[in-house]
């Protein structure tokens, strides 16, 4: 997805490119604390459910701690996973993006979560931040995105605003680029739908020039868009890590207020059925397209932790189409297409 | 999966290799009739449900008729799909297997089905037979496999016996090779489980020498096994088509008696929960591994018809393990591993 040729002005062997010697320890400590903070915030909100922890080791190197909440007051199921793994080589799917890593061992640490609320008016949410080192290269990746079942523009707007603030502290280009990248990454081509209202997504962030997103096709619209942005000077490792920390810390302020205003709303079988049906799209995305899932399965990861993102109960229905002029139709017409949520002035307030 | 170098003794331009001029029409007519016969047999068995037909056209060429039964007496959901499509080029996943087809248009026709019974004691079943022509090459592929939720060796044995009879009429090597191919194809690597008790699976069958299955790795056990088989003389197109017809016609006799003896069995929430959980594996297989699904999505197929195979209701549960000494544990220990069902003398009769 990225064309690197124009963005790698700083050679990998330059000392200003190198991460600090304690980079792995610092990032992994942050990722663990992020898991702790988020779990504490979610348990407080949920009121009833408690996360159960499984610590696990990976035979090829490393391990993690998976924390899962089932049958809570708000969350039907939620998983927050921390992992820190290493091995002798990265899988092919990453090497095509980072050929400099070929022939080198790798280290990866990160925290990821997916929450499936019971009430259909509460959106599902996903977050993942990660850090890689592999021979001469290293990078950060991640993001967070929101998947509502019912159309509330206020929720989409607030979620985006909170992450935009985290981005704007660091670079005015981050939000527009990473918002667009998110819309294009979380896209179900076979359904011609976005997964939800998006948020942020980025990958391969290192301290060479800002790697602008070029879109899925060389001649696609996104390339044109990216070229209009100014490219900032090379960034330091510390600057990128600070940005990642702010993004991680933005999660609870972005998501909890949405849950608080929706989880008491009454619903019937109709909304529940629609939620279970739409959860099928989450499964389709994660198993067909998601690079985190594919990386995990390709590196012989812990299957239960990788597939923790799948919903507790899901429905498929042949040929479903929403009835015109219903909230379900509004979701399809407006919320499953990329929108400028920050400046949203339309319906569904 | 196939090494072709040893099996292509007959050049593609040889006249004895060419299909008859009416090959496409004859196969497509057979595939349509197969759909009709199976649908009629299933409706009679179900008693309550009726298949609803959607005819559809594919913008790039061709179309099909999808028939779906929902909420029947026996089947919670079932789909039987006929399609006949053509286009300017095959997708990359097939071209790597059949490089002679590069730069040529293609034609493909086939019938496929997946049935999800409501009663957890009735196994899920899948069938697919297909025919391709692309430039100088053509081939048949297909198979049928059974996915029980509860362990009944009698069902596995009878299913295999019926298909073995269909195979043995044509070639004594077919059943052992295609049975093994099925066990290896319908394998969930990330779970280290077979999808069920298997059946038959084969691909790229043309009238050059019998393309023996070489296993997933060049140095794997399957290669050794295949080499012990005699390789028959080149087959005619007519012989292979006759074999495909017998396989298709074996479906109802293989599956209906199993449904008849299981669908009246009483069950509780426990069996139902386990069925919904195990259906998750069906979703994982179809979205992560299945080449029919990938072909369909890559060729801009009709998504609703491709994903008709997904179950109507599915459950995922983090960290599930069956309790020892239960029927659920027996399924894992015995029925989710390749077994010689024809000669089965063990428990679970």
Interface residues (C-beta under 8 A of the other chain):
Chain A: X54 X66 X68 X70 X77 X79 X189 X190 X191 X276 X280 X283 X284 X287 X288 X297 X303 X304 X306 X307 X308 X310 X311 X312 X313 X314 X315 X316 X317 X318 X319
Chain B: X54 X66 X68 X70 X77 X79 X189 X190 X191 X276 X280 X283 X284 X287 X288 X297 X303 X304 X306 X307 X308 X310 X311 X312 X313 X314 X315 X316 X317 X318 X319
